[in-house]
Amino acid sequence: MDRDGAANDWERTKTAFVEATRWYQEVLAQVGDRWLDPGLGEWDVRALAGHTSRSLLTVETYLGQPADAVDVPSTVDYYAATRRIAAGPAVAQRGRDAGQALGEDPVAVVAQIASRVLPLVAGLGGTELLTTVAGGMRISNYLPTRVFELVVHTADLAVALGIPAEPPSGPAALALGLVSDLAIAGGHASTVLLATTGRGGLPTAFTLL
């Protein structure tokens, strides 16, 4: 991809990150007093909200840990590298801890986090190196994972609350594009294509992550 194309992709990713964050905040504002309701799996709504907030917090944390080299060259490679970590029990506990860290007013705390992280990302050029849990990455390859997580987990929150779960079109397009890339990389393109065109269902517990 030429420089102009890469720059345009980065601008779209930044815009999608902002829109996904705003959608997360909009859904969060509708929780009311339902923080202890079932959220996702073993998480209640508070823990699910806390886990989702990490999509913002990790950007802030990792940018504070500059990398010297690229260890993870693409967004798809990040998911391949973190697959084993994501399946471990520590993820569930981090979600619960993050939920507790949102305190007595999670909506206000997330607003504070967004007020720090969104301007931070707005000033980036896309080439900055940061140290993620998987190793060194360019922010232009890491940020799409945060948009994806925001979209998926905000949809989880909406489902848990029984409200519409349709994300904004920009973040949705980025998330679905990543789903396509993961399906191709994992050898599941045919399975996904057939299922999404009414030619059969997905296997039980099927996931691309």
One Martini backbone bead per residue (centre of mass of N, CA, C, O) as a GRO file, in nm:
protein
  209
    1MET     BB    1   0.097   0.035   0.021
    2ASP     BB    2   0.070   0.352   0.003
    3ARG     BB    3   0.096   0.633   0.182
    4ASP     BB    4  -0.193   0.741   0.135
    5GLY     BB    5  -0.341   0.478   0.207
    6ALA     BB    6  -0.233   0.451   0.495
    7ALA     BB    7  -0.336   0.724   0.596
    8ASN     BB    8  -0.636   0.668   0.546
    9ASP     BB    9  -0.658   0.420   0.727
   10TRP     BB   10  -0.577   0.565   0.987
   11GLU     BB   11  -0.806   0.769   0.992
   12ARG     BB   12  -1.032   0.556   1.001
   13THR     BB   13  -0.942   0.424   1.263
   14LYS     BB   14  -0.966   0.670   1.445
   15THR     BB   15  -1.265   0.720   1.392
   16ALA     BB   16  -1.363   0.441   1.488
   17PHE     BB   17  -1.262   0.471   1.778
   18VAL     BB   18  -1.441   0.706   1.854
   19GLU     BB   19  -1.718   0.578   1.781
   20ALA     BB   20  -1.690   0.329   1.966
   21THR     BB   21  -1.661   0.486   2.229
   22ARG     BB   22  -1.933   0.636   2.217
   23TRP     BB   23  -2.109   0.383   2.213
   24TYR     BB   24  -2.018   0.271   2.481
   25GLN     BB   25  -2.120   0.517   2.644
   26GLU     BB   26  -2.418   0.497   2.562
   27VAL     BB   27  -2.466   0.215   2.681
   28LEU     BB   28  -2.363   0.267   2.970
   29ALA     BB   29  -2.588   0.488   3.035
   30GLN     BB   30  -2.816   0.231   3.044
   31VAL     BB   31  -2.772   0.064   3.310
   32GLY     BB   32  -2.792   0.194   3.586
   33ASP     BB   33  -2.871  -0.070   3.833
   34ARG     BB   34  -2.728  -0.331   3.647
   35TRP     BB   35  -2.427  -0.430   3.737
   36LEU     BB   36  -2.521  -0.738   3.850
   37ASP     BB   37  -2.594  -0.842   3.600
   38PRO     BB   38  -2.573  -1.036   3.351
   39GLY     BB   39  -2.331  -1.051   3.091
   40LEU     BB   40  -2.060  -1.262   3.036
   41GLY     BB   41  -2.067  -1.538   3.151
   42GLU     BB   42  -1.894  -1.472   3.452
   43TRP     BB   43  -1.990  -1.191   3.396
   44ASP     BB   44  -2.095  -0.901   3.480
   45VAL     BB   45  -2.163  -0.589   3.382
   46ARG     BB   46  -1.921  -0.462   3.522
   47ALA     BB   47  -1.699  -0.650   3.406
   48LEU     BB   48  -1.763  -0.598   3.110
   49ALA     BB   49  -1.712  -0.294   3.125
   50GLY     BB   50  -1.422  -0.319   3.224
   51HIS     BB   51  -1.307  -0.475   2.987
   52THR     BB   52  -1.382  -0.259   2.777
   53SER     BB   53  -1.201  -0.029   2.899
   54ARG     BB   54  -0.928  -0.168   2.806
   55SER     BB   55  -0.937  -0.060   2.511
   56LEU     BB   56  -0.821   0.213   2.626
   57LEU     BB   57  -0.600   0.159   2.846
   58THR     BB   58  -0.389   0.004   2.670
   59VAL     BB   59  -0.310   0.237   2.493
   60GLU     BB   60  -0.192   0.411   2.715
   61THR     BB   61   0.009   0.205   2.831
   62TYR     BB   62   0.167   0.118   2.567
   63LEU     BB   63   0.263   0.408   2.487
   64GLY     BB   64   0.444   0.406   2.761
   65GLN     BB   65   0.590   0.147   2.588
   66PRO     BB   66   0.822   0.158   2.392
   67ALA     BB   67   0.946   0.020   2.103
   68ASP     BB   68   1.224  -0.112   1.906
   69ALA     BB   69   1.035  -0.333   1.763
   70VAL     BB   70   0.881  -0.557   1.540
   71ASP     BB   71   0.693  -0.852   1.635
   72VAL     BB   72   0.400  -0.756   1.523
   73PRO     BB   73   0.294  -0.699   1.187
   74SER     BB   74  -0.020  -0.754   1.260
   75THR     BB   75  -0.342  -0.791   1.352
   76VAL     BB   76  -0.364  -1.096   1.308
   77ASP     BB   77  -0.104  -1.168   1.466
   78TYR     BB   78  -0.210  -1.083   1.740
   79TYR     BB   79  -0.428  -1.305   1.770
   80ALA     BB   80  -0.232  -1.540   1.745
   81ALA     BB   81  -0.047  -1.453   1.992
   82THR     BB   82  -0.316  -1.429   2.208
   83ARG     BB   83  -0.486  -1.690   2.226
   84ARG     BB   84  -0.379  -1.820   2.491
   85ILE     BB   85  -0.428  -1.581   2.678
   86ALA     BB   86  -0.743  -1.547   2.625
   87ALA     BB   87  -0.802  -1.848   2.756
   88GLY     BB   88  -0.735  -1.755   3.029
   89PRO     BB   89  -0.815  -1.673   3.364
   90ALA     BB   90  -0.696  -1.378   3.374
   91VAL     BB   91  -0.908  -1.232   3.205
   92ALA     BB   92  -1.148  -1.253   3.398
   93GLN     BB   93  -1.007  -1.106   3.634
   94ARG     BB   94  -0.949  -0.839   3.488
   95GLY     BB   95  -1.244  -0.771   3.447
   96ARG     BB   96  -1.321  -0.752   3.745
   97ASP     BB   97  -1.110  -0.541   3.824
   98ALA     BB   98  -1.203  -0.325   3.619
   99GLY     BB   99  -1.485  -0.297   3.734
  100GLN     BB  100  -1.399  -0.197   4.018
  101ALA     BB  101  -1.233   0.055   3.905
  102LEU     BB  102  -1.505   0.221   3.829
  103GLY     BB  103  -1.673   0.234   4.072
  104GLU     BB  104  -1.958   0.430   4.152
  105ASP     BB  105  -1.905   0.580   3.847
  106PRO     BB  106  -1.855   0.445   3.550
  107VAL     BB  107  -1.937   0.664   3.347
  108ALA     BB  108  -1.736   0.881   3.450
  109VAL     BB  109  -1.475   0.716   3.425
  110VAL     BB  110  -1.490   0.664   3.121
  111ALA     BB  111  -1.491   0.961   3.042
  112GLN     BB  112  -1.206   1.014   3.153
  113ILE     BB  113  -1.058   0.814   2.978
  114ALA     BB  114  -1.147   0.931   2.702
  115SER     BB  115  -1.024   1.221   2.757
  116ARG     BB  116  -0.731   1.099   2.728
  117VAL     BB  117  -0.717   0.895   2.476
  118LEU     BB  118  -0.830   1.043   2.226
  119PRO     BB  119  -0.616   1.272   2.207
  120LEU     BB  120  -0.373   1.087   2.192
  121VAL     BB  121  -0.454   0.950   1.919
  122ALA     BB  122  -0.498   1.206   1.741
  123GLY     BB  123  -0.166   1.271   1.752
  124LEU     BB  124  -0.109   1.033   1.568
  125GLY     BB  125   0.059   0.874   1.274
  126GLY     BB  126   0.095   0.527   1.299
  127THR     BB  127   0.423   0.457   1.357
  128GLU     BB  128   0.416   0.394   1.637
  129LEU     BB  129   0.575   0.226   1.903
  130LEU     BB  130   0.456  -0.054   2.097
  131THR     BB  131   0.401  -0.246   2.398
  132THR     BB  132   0.262  -0.546   2.408
  133VAL     BB  133   0.170  -0.859   2.509
  134ALA     BB  134   0.306  -0.959   2.217
  135GLY     BB  135   0.465  -0.695   2.154
  136GLY     BB  136   0.581  -0.520   1.907
  137MET     BB  137   0.400  -0.234   1.762
  138ARG     BB  138   0.200  -0.068   1.563
  139ILE     BB  139  -0.063   0.136   1.606
  140SER     BB  140  -0.201   0.069   1.327
  141ASN     BB  141  -0.231  -0.245   1.427
  142TYR     BB  142  -0.360  -0.214   1.718
  143LEU     BB  143  -0.621  -0.036   1.708
  144PRO     BB  144  -0.815  -0.240   1.566
  145THR     BB  145  -0.842  -0.420   1.820
  146ARG     BB  146  -0.998  -0.201   1.985
  147VAL     BB  147  -1.238  -0.171   1.803
  148PHE     BB  148  -1.328  -0.462   1.812
  149GLU     BB  149  -1.369  -0.480   2.120
  150LEU     BB  150  -1.574  -0.254   2.143
  151VAL     BB  151  -1.789  -0.372   1.957
  152VAL     BB  152  -1.833  -0.652   2.084
  153HIS     BB  153  -1.874  -0.559   2.392
  154THR     BB  154  -2.101  -0.361   2.343
  155ALA     BB  155  -2.290  -0.571   2.231
  156ASP     BB  156  -2.294  -0.740   2.486
  157LEU     BB  157  -2.418  -0.519   2.663
  158ALA     BB  158  -2.677  -0.478   2.503
  159VAL     BB  159  -2.782  -0.764   2.534
  160ALA     BB  160  -2.786  -0.767   2.847
  161LEU     BB  161  -2.997  -0.506   2.839
  162GLY     BB  162  -3.202  -0.518   2.590
  163ILE     BB  163  -3.068  -0.355   2.351
  164PRO     BB  164  -2.957  -0.223   2.089
  165ALA     BB  165  -2.664  -0.372   1.879
  166GLU     BB  166  -2.585  -0.131   1.673
  167PRO     BB  167  -2.325  -0.017   1.524
  168PRO     BB  168  -2.142   0.184   1.378
  169SER     BB  169  -2.030   0.171   1.057
  170GLY     BB  170  -1.725   0.204   1.088
  171PRO     BB  171  -1.664  -0.006   1.313
  172ALA     BB  172  -1.812  -0.237   1.172
  173ALA     BB  173  -1.631  -0.254   0.921
  174LEU     BB  174  -1.370  -0.314   1.068
  175ALA     BB  175  -1.461  -0.569   1.220
  176LEU     BB  176  -1.550  -0.732   0.967
  177GLY     BB  177  -1.275  -0.722   0.827
  178LEU     BB  178  -1.129  -0.882   1.049
  179VAL     BB  179  -1.296  -1.133   1.028
  180SER     BB  180  -1.209  -1.197   0.741
  181ASP     BB  181  -0.904  -1.220   0.797
  182LEU     BB  182  -0.929  -1.449   1.009
  183ALA     BB  183  -1.068  -1.656   0.829
  184ILE     BB  184  -0.845  -1.680   0.620
  185ALA     BB  185  -0.602  -1.740   0.810
  186GLY     BB  186  -0.771  -2.001   0.943
  187GLY     BB  187  -0.945  -2.157   0.715
  188HIS     BB  188  -1.275  -2.020   0.731
  189ALA     BB  189  -1.416  -1.894   0.482
  190SER     BB  190  -1.631  -2.099   0.397
  191THR     BB  191  -1.785  -2.119   0.662
  192VAL     BB  192  -1.867  -1.816   0.674
  193LEU     BB  193  -2.000  -1.785   0.397
  194LEU     BB  194  -2.220  -2.002   0.428
  195ALA     BB  195  -2.351  -1.891   0.690
  196THR     BB  196  -2.397  -1.580   0.574
  197THR     BB  197  -2.580  -1.724   0.313
  198GLY     BB  198  -2.778  -1.965   0.418
  199ARG     BB  199  -2.583  -2.260   0.418
  200GLY     BB  200  -2.560  -2.269   0.724
  201GLY     BB  201  -2.414  -2.328   1.017
  202LEU     BB  202  -2.226  -2.301   1.283
  203PRO     BB  203  -2.034  -2.442   1.478
  204THR     BB  204  -1.996  -2.528   1.782
  205ALA     BB  205  -1.813  -2.280   1.930
  206PHE     BB  206  -1.737  -2.092   1.716
  207THR     BB  207  -1.414  -1.931   1.640
  208LEU     BB  208  -1.156  -1.683   1.546
  209LEU     BB  209  -0.992  -1.651   1.842
   0.00000   0.00000   0.00000
